[in-house]
Each structure stands twice: as C-alpha cells, then as structure tokens.
Amino acid sequence: MSIVSDLVAAQPAAAPSPTASPVRRPLVQVHNEWDPLEEMIVGIADGARVPRADPGLYAVDYAENHASADEIPSGPYEHRVIAEANEDLARFAETLAAHGVTVRRPEPTDHAATFGAPGWTTDGEYNYCPRDVLLPIGDMIIEAPMMLRSRYFEPFAYRHLLAEYVESGARWISAPKPRLPDETWTARPGEGPIIAELEPLFDAANVLRVGRDILFQISRSGNRLGLAWLRSVLGPQYRVHAVEGVYDGTHIDTSITLVRPGLVALSAERVSPDKVPAIFARWDKIWVEDMVDTGYAWSYPRASIWQGMNFIMINPALAVVNELQRPLIRQLESHGVGVVPLPMRQARTLSGGFHCVSVDIRRRGTLEDYT
C-alpha cells in the first residue's frame, strides 16, 4: 500500500452532512403477488349499485343469461348488502394492519351521479374493487383503460393516494382514455371476441405479476391492443405473456392464483393441463376442483362460484381466504401455507373476493426471474 493510500485509509469516515436529504424509497414497489406485504389499498362498498344498461355492461356481464339489456337489474344494492360488505372489508383491513400492513382506502364517490363522453351517458358502479383500476408494477402505478363506461372515472377515488405516491418518487401513468363507442362490443358470448380491437382496453385484474414475467389474460375485459400497449410501456425489462383459452369471462385472478415461487393454484374447471402458462412448467400446482357456492343477495350474481379462488398472500407462507372455502383452505395447508379465514359474504353479489377488493402497493422484495 502506498503512503497516500495509508493516509486515506487512516482517515475517519466523513460524517453525513446535516443538510443532506435521506434517500427516499418510493411508496410503490411490487414485483409479484407473494413478497411480504407492506402497503395495500382496500376498497369500500359505499353507494355501490348496478349501473344503467348499456351495450358494454350487457355484453360483459349479462348476455349469457338475459335476452336483452332491458333485463339488467340496474339501481342501488340494498342496505344489507352494503353494510355486510363494509363490515367484511373493515375486518379484512384490520387483519392486514395487525400483520404490520399499512392500509389505505379510496374516497367515497356519488355513484348515482351521471357523466359521459361523446356518444354516451351513464352512471357509476362502486369503489369496491381497486384491483381492477390500478396496476402497480415495480415503482410504477398504471391507471387501467377499463372497458365499462360506468367505471370511466373510478380512478378519481384514488387520486389523493396517487399524488402521495408520486411525491414519494413513484411513477404514475394512465393508459390512453378509451372512447368506448357502441362498436366496442362486437358479439354475444360464443360468437367471437366480445370486445373489438379499436383501442387499448384492459382491467388491471387481467394482469398477474411473476417477477420479470407478466401474465395478461385476453378476455372480454382485455384485448390485444391492451396487451400491446402494456408491452410497449414496460419495455424489455419484462416479458408480457398473453393468456388465452383459459377463461374468456373477465379477470385472471379467479382462475390462476399465485401462492409463492414455485407454487400456483389453478382452477381445474377453467385451466386444462395444455393451457397452463409455460412459465409454470416447473412449478408445483394446486388443482382446485371444489369451490363452495357462498351465495348472493341480488337478482343476479355478478361473479361465479370461482370467486373463491380470489385469495391474497400476506407473505409466501400466509394467505387470506374466504372462510367458507374449506376444501381450498385444506389444500393450501397441505402445501405448508398458513391461512387466515375471513368472511366475505357479498363476494358473488358485488363480484369481488379478497384479491379483487385490494391492490398491493408495496411488497418487500426485489425484481427476480422465477422461470
């Protein structure tokens, strides 16, 4: 060692400048569905309603069981539905907080108010399912270009949070706001694609994060232009895979649920062995066959019994699951996963289980390759 090096080595470490700003960590940081959870948004059921009839609502939710859009049971849900849903959401939020998770909530909205864009007018739905609205990937949070007119301004209920996330160093972008003309919805179920390729469309719940691999379900709530837009935004750091032939209803998280690296739960009814996404080729699989019908309190359930697959991971060893889904709970426990069973009485009525009614904003972990 030279004399200069000796002198440098002998010097005490410089004290940090009292005026130096600490390095801030963005409040948004999430790479998968299982890393230890630090912050989560949980929805609210206040003012929830079935929106007024229009071509999109009919094509997406009602065409399979109703002869025309006139049969859509539009209007507010009864008080008991809202009260029970909010009670269950509050208990869910309290459980997360007890596990050290910061819980945030959307702002209440007047969903009965009318609004519109050129060519159409509608009213709102709810702030019950933030998973559909916001898509955090890494330190970026994306407002999704949702395919229902009634949810056009739903992201506004989260603007107070988004502003705070940006101030912390996160990136906030919005997908191109769609026009949603009548031509958006092209066919009845079984007669071809439900949504046209006129503009990028997808709900954030069409997407699952598996580190550098991102799954995007092509369905009546996500089209190929939406897939192409997401690929262009995320760039070469990520591999965005189309998931097709699994479930053409709406969201991916009632058919495929990620548990931890190397373990995925799959709906045996919807996911045939030849349709399992290739990234799970070497993973262990929980084939879920028994779903408990948890019932509904409305003239028509907005979700199938597979809403029971809609669970969330607090960490790789602990899941929050609808307490009535006992067969699923036993399957998870047999794979060494602890379960917090909680009530979710209106999951089928309002179309939202624990994964739907929440969106993870920050999980403790790094971007990794799991394939």
N, C-alpha and C positions, 0 to 999 in steps of 0.2 A: 504494500500500500504506500502511495506517495505521501510526502509531508502534507500537501494540500488536502488529500483525502483524509489523512489522520485528523487534521484540524476540523474539517467538515463533520466527520463522524463524532468528534468530541463535543460539538455544539449541542446545547439542549434544543429539543423540538420547539419551534415557534408556537407561541400561544395563539389561539384563534383570535382574529380581530373582533373586538366587542361590537363593531358595527356590521360585521359580516352577516348576511342573511342565511338562515339554515336552508339546506336543500329540501324543497318541498316534494312530497310524493303525491302524484295525482290521486284524487279520491276514487277515480275509476281505474280499476286494474283487475281484469278477469280473463283467464285463458282457457278455462274448462268448466265443467259442471260439478266438480267434486273437491277442489282445493279448500282448505279451511276458510269458512265464510267470515267476512269482517263487516260488510255492509250490504243491506238488502232493502229494496222498496217493496212494500206490501200494499196491495190495493185496498179500496173501500167500496162498499156496496150502496152508499148513499144515493138515492134518486135513481137507482137502476130501473131500466124499462126496456121493453122490446120496441125498437124504432118503427116508424111508419113504413108501410110496404113500399118497396121499390124493386126494380129488376135484379139488383145485386143481392139484397137480403133474401129474396125468393130463390134465386139460383144457388146460393151458397148454403142456406140453412133449411129451406122448406120445400124445394121442388120434388124431392123424393117421396114426400108424404102428403102433399097438398096439391089440389088440382090447379089452383091459381093463387096469385099473390093476395087476392082479396081475403083468403083464409088465414093470413098471418095474424096472430093474436096481439096486435100492437097495443101499447099502453104500459103504465107502470106496474111493476110487480106489487103484490100485496104486502102489507106492512110486516107480516110474519116472516116472509122470505127475506126481506131486507134486514130485519132485526136478527134473525138467526145467522145470516151470512156475516154480518158485522161482529156478532159475538164470536164466531169461529175465527174470523180474521184477527180479532183482538187477542184471542188466546194463542194463535199462531205467532203473532208479533211478540207477545210476552215470552213465549218459549224461545224464540230466537234471541231476544235480549238476555234471557237467563243463560244462554250459551255464549255471551260476550259479543253478540252481533248488534251493530248499530242499525236501527230500523227507521226508515223514512216512509212517509205517506204522501199520496197525491193530494192536491187541493180539491175540495168539493166543487162540483160543477152543476149548473142547471141543465140537466139533460133534456128537459121538456122544451127548451128554447129552440126555435127554428133557425136554420142557417142554410147556406147553399153556395153554389158556384154556377157559372154559366150553364144553363140547361137543366138544372135540378135544384130542388129544395128538400130538406129533410130535418129530422130532429136527432137527438143524441141517444146513446145507449148506457154507458156506465164508465166508471174508473176502477172496475173490479179486476181486470187482467192486465197489469202493466207489462207482462211478458210479451204481449202482442205488439206493444207500442215501441219499446226501446230495446236496442240490441247493443250491449257493451261487448267489445272485442279489444283486448289489450287495454290501452288507455284511451280508447275512442268509444264514444257512445253515439249510436245512429238512430235517428227517428225513422221508423219504417214507413214505406209508402203503402199503407193498408188499403185493402180492396173494397171495404164497405164505406159508403158515403156517410153513414151515421157516425163513423169514428174519425172523420176527417180532421177535426180539431181536438181530438182526445189528447194529443201530446201537450197541449197547453196546460193541462193539470199538473205537469211535471216541470214547467219552465223555471219555477223557483229553485228546484233542485239542480237542473241543468246549468243554470247560471253559476251556482256554487261549485259545481264540478269543473266548469271551465276555469273559474278563478283559481282552483287548486292545481291547474296545469293539465287537466284532461282535454281531449279534443271532442268537440260536439259538432256533428254534421247532420243534415237532414237529406234524405233521398229526394229526388225530384217530386214535387207535389203532383199527384196524378189528376187528370181531368175527370175521369170516371163517367164517360158518356154511356148511354144505354148499350152501345155496341160492345162495351167491355165484356159483357156476359153473353156467351155465344150459343150455349146448348143446355139441354136438360141432362142430368146425370145419366151416364151410359151412352150418350150420343156424341161424345167427343170432349175436348177440353172445355171446362166451364168458363175460364177467363181467357180473353184474347191477348195477343201479343202487340197491343197498341202502345204500351208504355210500361216501365218497370213497376211491378206490383209484388209485394210480399208482406206478410205479417212477420214480426220478429220471431214469433214462435214457430216459424217454418225452419228455424236455424238451430243447430246444436254445435257447441264448441268442443273440439277434441284436440287441444293444443294447436299445432300448425295445420291440422285438418279441420275443415268446416263442412258440416253437412247442411244441404239446402234441399228441402222437400218441394218438388214440383207437385202442385195440387190446386184446388180451387181457391187457395189463399196465397199462391206464389207461382209466378210464371217464369219463363226462360229469360225474358228481359230483366226481371228482377235478379235472377242468378247472375247474368252477365254484368249488371251494374255493380253488384256486391263484389264480384271478382275484380272489377276494374278499380274499385275503391281500396280493397285490401292489398292488392298487388302481389308480387312474387313471394312475399314472406309467408303467405298462406296458400293452401291447396283447397279450393272450394269444390266440393263434390255434389253433383246432382243425385238426389234420391228419388227414384221413380218406381212405380209398380208396387209400392208398399201400402199407401193409404192416400186416396185422392180426395178425401174429405177436406180437412183443413190442416191442422198443425201436426208436427212430427212428434211432439212430446207426449202423445197418448199411444204411441206405437213403439218408440225407441227411447229408453231412459238410461242415461249413463250413471254408473254406480261409482266406479273408481278405475284407475288404469288397469286394463286387462279384464274388466267385468262389465257387461252390458245386459240390461233387461230388455227382452223383445216380446211383443205381442205375438203369440203363436197363431192367432187368427189372421193377423194382417201381414206378418213378415214370414214369407216362406223361406226355407233354407237357401234357395237360389237367389233370393233378393236381399240377403244380409249384406250391408255395405262392405266392400272389400277391405276397408281399414280395420274391420273387426275379425278378420280371418283367423288371427292367432289368439283372440280373446276368448275367455270363458263366457258362456251365455246362459242367462236365466230365461228359460222359455216359460212365459206366463200364460197359463191356459185358463185358470179360474179367476174370473172377475165377479165380484159381488155387486149386484144391482142396488145402489144406495138410494134409489127412488128420486122423485122430483115433485115439485109443488106448483105446477103450471100446466096449461093445456097441452104443452108440447115440450119435451126435454131438449135443451139446446146442445146436449152432449150425450154421447153413447155411454154404455157401461165401462168402456175402456178409459174413461176419465180416472178410474182407479189406478192406472199406470202413472198418473201425473204426480209423482213424488219428487222431493228435493233432497239433496245431500247437504248437511251442515258441514261435514268433513268426510273423508273417504271411508270412515267407519261408522257413520251415523246418518240415518235417513229420517225424514218426517213423512209419514204415510197416513192416509185416511184410516182411521181406527177400525172401520168395518171391513177393510181388505185383509182379512186374517190369512187367507192362503198365500197372498203375496208377502205378507209380513213373515210367515214361516219360511218362505223361500229365501228371503233376504237374510234372515237369521241363520239359515243353514250354510250361508256363504260368509259367515262371520261379520255381518253388518248389523249393528245395533239399530233399533227402531224406536222413534218417539211417535206413538199412535195418538192422533188428534182428530177431533170431529171436523167434518167438512160437509155439513148437511145439505147445502144447496149447490153442490158441485155440478150436478146434471142440470139443474134448473138454470143456473147462470153460466154454465159452461166454463168452469174453472176449478181445477184442483190446486194443490199446493205449489206446483211448478208454474201454473198459469197465473195465479194471483200474486206472484212475486217475481222480481227480477234481481239477480245478484249483480251488485255494483262493484264489489271488491272482494277478491279471494286472495289469500296469502299463498303465492306460488310464482313460478316463472314459466315463460313460454317454452314448451318442450315438444318433442316429436314422439308420439306414442305408437307409431306403426312400425 
